[in-house]
Amino acid sequence: MEQVPDPVLRNEQDVIVRLIAGTTCGSDLHLIGGYIPFMRSGDVIGHEFLGEVVEVGAAVRRHKVGDRVVVCSFVGCGRCWYCAHDLWSLCDNTNTNPGIGQALFGADTGGIFGYSHAMGGLRGSHAEYVRVPFADYGAFPVPEGIDDTSALFVSDSLPTGWMGADLAGVKPGDVVAVWGCGAVGQMAARAAILLGAERVISIDRIPERLEMTERHIGSEVIDYTATDVGAELRERTGGRGPDVCIEAVGMEAHSDSPVHLYDQAKQQLRLQTDRPTAVRQAIHACRKGGTVFILGVFAGAVDKFPLGAVINKGLTVRGAQMHGQRYIPMLLDRMAAGELSTSHLATHSVPLDEAPRAYDLFKHKPTAAYVRSSGRAAERWQGPAGERDGSFVRPGYSFLSGHRSATWEVTGMTTSPRSSMETHPDIVEMRSRHEMAERAATTPRAQAVETLAFLTGIYLAASPWIAGFDNLSRLAVTNVIVGIAYALLMSGGFGRAYERTHSMAWAACALGVWTIVAPWVIAGDVSTTRSVVNNIIVGAIALLLALAASAAAARADRSPRSTVGGNRGMSGPGGAT
């Protein structure tokens, strides 16, 4: 929790917005997980929000104090070549750190709120007040008939999903497959339906998401853990495959295939930045001559990209960040006309100072984290100071609302109906991160991994005598040093790894890999078979145990590395980190 300075007008085209509602996005988890580079201590994250204009720059013509506006997550200047061609996320003038994008992508992207210094380093929306640059082009008045919850998702999730269907060229009669039933995936599926697709099939593994998509969006669904997705899609399309495949998962995709373990190990070791599981599957599933649109967020390089399938099947592959200004006015009109609904995407309401716990709930989705005794839905209640701190809404994702101090909510939730973290009397507070770490560290599985890791390190250190090494003195000394280091890294630290970064687990992985290759690197002469076999076996075991520890740390790391800021008007101490 920390207080951050109030935003001020820095340009005559700026406005200051007081937050009414805000959401998290799955891409925020990439920042917290350390997969997006160029984050700095104290950065304020968040890029999807709705607010009230409280201060206006001298050159602003389309907004006045008191306006309720939804703000596009990408910032566009409205004047450069890219903005003039409706390619707003590629704006030439809103990324304040030119050069980083050129090194990463070959060109600079536009700026985006709260999404690392590679994307401009702009302060994000998880705060009470936000500065909005080029407000005449990035903030849009919300019609009176649209409620806060529905309007909130027009900031990013809805236009991103619509863009995927639009730029993929969905047309009447198409069969469209969408990977991912998060907010963006659901909106892509709904857009495909409204654009005339004959059939839309959504793919995920989480039952609540699949049920929500089928009920609220109207698409068919496939649980990829229950069937072969490629075979199922061919069965439903007369053997051809979908005309359009939209990937709406991104860089932390999951799979039940062995390839997922390979991708996850490489990503955790930072040997690749992204896990392209859903992209590979979409390319293989798409019909010959079809279109694949990559809508999920990716940061850099991937392994085993099926370029041969793209070429030999004659596929069109496209991708883009969200050109929100191109779609938001039209989407607000459709929403006002009743053609689009997003309110089902909201499930959880939490105060801003509970942001770290909300991120944890968003990421890990513990189905028993909260118990709500009341059976009522769409309930409102009074906060501790007698003011409205939020509203309990139907199952789905979440939104942020707040007046006294900004209330921040979680999008992307897939659990049963739950409500506020601490403000609602019918809620049982979730176990604290420390309690969860202790509990996880004392489970039989965790203790077994820790014990095996410690014994593996001790055996490695003693292996020159146990395995009877001959004259490989350098290898023997190396094994002693590496074995002791591995035992110290892994023993007693497995439970605490739930609250650390993954650096110690990575170091242990590196020691395991080193143990495997050491006979060739150190000894030179590898004719002593016992030493070679010993190091390969022990190194492989050490690597697997370290990967288990790394995966555990990834699942339960509770500490966001960026700031969720509180500014002026806070009635409590500080914002949230």
N, C-alpha and C positions, 0 to 999 in steps of 0.2 A: 504494500500500500504506500503510495507516495503522492504528494501534492505536486502538480506541475503548474508552470506559469499560465496565466490567462492568455489566450490568443489575442492578437491585436491586428488591426488592418495594416497590411504591409504594402498594399497596392490599391489604387483607387478603384480597381475592378473587383475587389474582395467584398465578401459579406461575412459577418460572424453569425453563426447559427447556434441556438441553444437546443441541445438534444432533446427530442421527444421520444424517439425510439431508435434502437440500433440492434444489429445482429452480429453474430460471428459468422464466419464462412469456413468451409473446409480448408480453404487455402491458408487461413490463419494458422491452422495446425502445422502447416509446413514451416512457418516461421518459428513457432514454438519448438518444433522438433529439430530445428537447426538445419533444415534442408535448403533454405533460401539464404544465400550469403549476403553480406553487407548490412546486417543488423547491428545496431549499436546500443549500448546500455542507455536506458531512458527513453528509447523510441516509444511512441504511443501508437498502438496498432488499432485495427478496425477500419473498414472501408464501406460499410453498408449502413446508411442512416437516414432518418427523417428528423426534421427540426423546425424551429421557429426562428425567423430572421430577427435579430436583435440589434444589429448595427450594419450600416450600408456604406460602401465606398462612394466617393463623389461621382465616379463614372458609371455606376450601376444604373441601368435604365429599366430593367424588367422586374425588379423586386423592391419591396418597401418593408420597413419594420412591421412585424406582426404577421407576415406571410408564413403559411405552413408550406414547406418545400421538401421534396425528396431530392437527394443529392446523388448524382452519378458517381460511382466509385472511381472511374478514370477522369482525369482533369484534361479538358481540351481548351485551347486558346480561342478557337472559332475563326482563326484567320489564316493559318498556315495551309500549305497544299493538302496535307492529309485531312485536316478538319474540313476543308472545302469539299473534299471527296468522300465525306462521311466515314473516314477511317480514324475515328476519334482517339482510339487507344494508341495510335501511332503519332500523336501530336509532336511536332518538332520543338515546341516552346514551353512545355510544362514539366519536363524532367530537369531538375536543377543540378543533376550530377552527370553531365555529358561525359562520355568516355567509358563508363562502366558497362553500359549496354553495348557499346561498340566492341569491347573486348569479349563480352559474353555471347552476343548474338549477331554481331556484325553491324548493328545500328542501334541507336538509342530508341527506347519506347517512350510513350507518354508517361506522365506522372500519375501515381495512384495513391490515395490516402493510406497511410499506415502500412506500407508494404516494402520496406527496406530502402536503403539509399541507392540501390540499383534502379529503383523506380521513383526516384526523386526525393526520398526522405521526408515526405510531407507528414505532418502529424495526423494521426488517425482519429477515428470517431468514438473510441471507447473513453470518452471524457464528457464533461458537462457542456463544454463549448468547443466549437470547431471553426477554424478559419477556412472559408471556401474560396479559392482563387477562381478568377474568370466566372463569377457566379451567374452572369447573364447566359452563359452557355452550359453550365453544369448543374444548376439548381432549377427545379421545375415545380411550379405551384400545383398543389394537390386539390382537385375538385372537391367541393363540399360533401358530395355523396360517398366519398371513399374514406373508410375508417383508417386509423393509424396503422393497425396491424397489416391490412392489405396493402396499403401504400408503401410500407417499409420495403417489401420485397421487390418493388419496382426499382430500387436503387442499384441492384446488381443481379440477383438470382433470376428474376423473370426476364430482363433483357438479354442476359447471357444465354439462357436456354432458348429464347426466341431466335437469337442470332444464329445459334447452331443449326436450327432447322431451316432458317432462311438461307444462310450461306451454303448449306449443304444442298440446296436446290430442291427441297421437298415439294412435290407437286401432286395433284389429284391422282389417285390410283396407286401411289407408291406404297411399298411395305418398308417401314422404318423400324430399325432396332436401336434402342438406347441403352448403353451400358451405364448403370448407376441410377439409383432412385433417391438420391439426395434432392435438395431443393432445385438445383440446376437441371438435373436429369429429369425430374418431374415436369419442370417448365418446358424443357425441350420436347418431351413427349406431348404435352398439351399443345404446344405450338404446331407440331407436326399434324395433330388431329385437325386443328383449325385451318391449317394450310391445305387440307384435303386428302391427307394420306388415307389409304384404304384400310391399312392395319398398322398399329403401332405396338411394338413389343418391348417391354422394359425388363432389364436384367439386373438382379441384385442378389444378396444372400440373406438379408436381415428381414425376418417375417413382417415386422411392423411397417417397414418401408414398402415392401411388396403389397401389403394389404392397403396401405394408404394410397399408393399409386393406382391400384386397381379401382379403389372406391372413388377417389376424388378426381383422378385424371381420366379414367376410362380406358386405359391401355391394357393390353394383355401383359402378363408377367411371367418371368422364368426365374426360378431359384437355381442359380448355377451350381450350388452344392448338391442338388438332387438329380441333375441330369447332365448330359453332354450338350453344352450350349450350341455348338456348331451343328450337331446332328438334329437337335430340336428345331433350330431355325430352318434348316433345310427341309425338315418334315413339314413345317408350317408354311413353306413358300414353294411347294411343288418341286423341291430339289434344287432350286436356283440359289437361294440365299436372299437376304434383304437388299432392296435397291439402294437404301441409304443406311449407313451405320454411324451413329453419333456416340463418341466416347466422352462421358461426362463424369469420369472418376479421378483421373490425374495421377500425380507422381507417387502416391502411396497406395496403389491398387493392391487388392488382395486376390488370392486364388487358392483353390484347394489342390493344385497340382504341385509336383516336386519342383517345378521351375520357380515357384514363388519363393521357396527357401533359398534358391540360388540368387534370385534378385534381391531378396531381403538382406542376405549376407553381404552382397556387394555394396548395397546402399548403406548399411550400417558401418561398413569399413571405409565408406566414402570412395569406393572404386567406381561407382556410378552415382549420379545424382537422383535418378528417377527409377521407379518400377513400372515399366510400360506394359504390364500384363493385359489390361483391357484393350490397349491399342493393338497389340499382337492379335488378340482374339477377334477384334472387329475387322481387321484386315483379312484374316483367314475366313471369316464368316461371310463377308460381303460378296454379293454376286459378281460375276465377271462384268467389267465395264461399269461397276457401281461407284458410289462416292462414300468416302470415309471422312468424317469431320471430327477433328480432335479439339474438344471443348474444355477438357480438364487442364489444370495448371501443370506445366512442366518447366524445370529450371535449367536443364543443361543436356548432358549426354546420356544415352541409354545404350544398353547392350542387346544384341540379338534382335535388331529391328528387321522385320521380314521384307526387306526391299525387293527380293526376288518375287514375292507374291504380288507386290504392288505393280511391278513391271509386267509380269507374265499374265496377270489377270486384267491388265489395262485399267487399274483403279485411278480415280481422282482423289487425292488426299489433300485436305485443307485444314487450316487451324487458325485461330485468332484469339486475342484477348477482346474483351467486350467493348463494342462501339455503342455505348449506352445512349449517347445523345441522339443517335440515329433512330432509336426505337422507343425511348421512354415516352414522348408525347403520344404516340400512337397507342402504346400499352395502357396509359392512363385513360385514354378515350375508350378503349375496349373494356377496361375494368369498370368504368362508369356506366357502360352499356350492359354490364352483367355477363360479358363473354368470358371473362377471366376471373378466377378466384384464387387467392393465395393465403387466405386466413388459416386454412388447415395446416399450413406449414409451421404454425407456432404451437409450442407445447409448454415451454418452461419460462418462467419469469423470475429473474433474480436481481437484487440491487447491485449497483456498480461495484461496491466494495467486496462482493463475493465473486468477482470475475475469475480468479484462479480456480475456484471450485467448479464454476460453470464450465470452464474450458475442460477440466478433468471429466466432468459428466458428459460433455459433448464428444470428447474423444473416446472414452471407454464405455459409455452407455451402460452403466451397471443397472440392470433391470430392477434390482431390489434396493437401490440407493435411497429412494424416498417412498414413504407410505402415505397415502392420502385417504383419510377415513370418510370424507364427504363424497357423495356420488354425484354432486352437481358439477356441471360443466359451464364454461363461460361465466364464472363467478367473479365478482369484484369484491375487494375488501379494503379496509382502512389500514394504513401503515401505523407505525409506532407514534408518529406525531399527529395522527388524525388526518393525514393527507393520503391521497391515492398513490401508492407506490407501484402498482402494477395490476395486471389482470390475469386471472387463470384462464387459459384458453384450451381449445380442443387438442387432441393428440397431433403431433406432427413435428414441428421444428421449434422456433421460438422468436419472440420479438422483445424489444426493450421499450419500456415506457417509464416516464418519471417526471416529476415536477420539483419536489423538494430537493432531492439529489437524484441524479440520473439513474434510472433503473435499466439494467443491461440484461438482455436475454440471449438465449443460445439458439442458433438455428442449426438444423441438421440433426435434431434429436429423433430417435426412432423407438423410444420406449413407450410404455403404457401412459395414460394420462397422469401427469405429475404437475407440480406447481412450484411456487417460490421456494428458495433455499431456506430462509429463516423468517420471512415476514408473515407467512400464512400459518395460522394456529393449527391447521389440520395436517401439517407436514412434520414428519420426523426427520430431524437433521441428519444429513449424511455423515458417516464416520469421517473423522479428520484424516488428512493425508498421512499424518504420522501414525495413527492407529492402523490405517490400511497397510502402510509399509511394514509395521511390526507384525501384523497378522500374516501378510504375505511371506515375510522372512521366516516365520516360524512354522509354515506349512511343511509337511513331510517332504514334498517335492523340492522346496527351496533348500531345506536342510540337507537333503540327499545330494543335490547339485553342489552345494558348498563343500560338503565332506569329500565327495569324489574329486572336486577340483583341488582341494588341499592335498589329498593323497597322491593325485597325479603329479603335482609339483614336487612333493617329497620324493616320489619314485624317480622322477626325472633327475633330481639332484643326486640321488644315490645310484643311478643306473650304471655309471662307470664300474662300480664294484659288483652290483647285482647281475648285470648282463655280461660281465667279464670282458670289457673292452681290452683290446690288445695294446697296440702302441699309438692309438689315436689320442695323444695327450691333449691336444688343443680342443678336440671335440669333447673330451671328458671334462675339461675345465669349463667349457661353454655350457655343457649340460648342467653342471653344478650351479653356475650363476643363474642361468635361465630358470632352472627348477625352483630355486629359492625365490626369485623374483615373481614367478607365477603363483607360487603358494601364498606369498604375501599379498599379491593383488587380489586373489580370489577368496582367501580365507577370511571369514568374519566380515566381508564387505558385500556379500550378495544381497542381504536385506537392505543395507544402506544404499545400494545402487538404485533403489527405487526413487531416491531423492537426488541423486547426482546426475550429471551429464553422463554420456556413455564412454567417456575417455578411458576409464580404467578397464572396461570390458574390451574396448578396441585394443588397448595395449596388450591385454591377455591374448586376444586373437592373434595379434602380431607375433607374440612369443610362440604360440602354437604353430604358426606358419614357419617361423624361423627354425623350430625344432625339426620340422619335416625336411627342410632343405639344408640344414646344417652339415650333414655328412658330406655333401658335395662342395659346399662353400668353404667349410673350415678344414675338413680332413684331406680333401684332394683325392687321396687314394681310398676308394670305397670298397676295397676287396674284403674288408671284414664284415661279413654278412650280418652277424648278430647285431652289431652297432647300427647298421643301416635300418634293418627291420625294426629294431627297438625304437629308434627315433621316429620312424614313420608312424608306427602304431601309437606311441605316446603323444606325438605331436598332433595326430588326428583327433585323439580323445580330448586333448587340451583345447584344441580349436572348437570342437563341438560344445564343450562345457562353457567356454567363453562366449560362444554365440548364444547359448541359452541364457546366460547372464545378461548379455546385451539386449536380447529380446525382452527379457523381464524388465530391464531398465526402461526400454522404449515404451512398454505397455503401461508402466506405472510412474513414470517421471511426472511429478506434479508441478514443476516450477516453470511457468512461462518466463522466457528470457527477455520479454519486452514489457513496456509499461502500458497500463490502462489508466489514463490520466483523469484526475478530477481537477477542476479549476474553480473559478469564482462561484460563490453561491452555495458551496458545500456546507451542509449543516452538520456533517460529521467530520472526523479527522482525516483529511487527505482523500486522494483518489484510490485507485487500485492498481496493483502490479500483477 
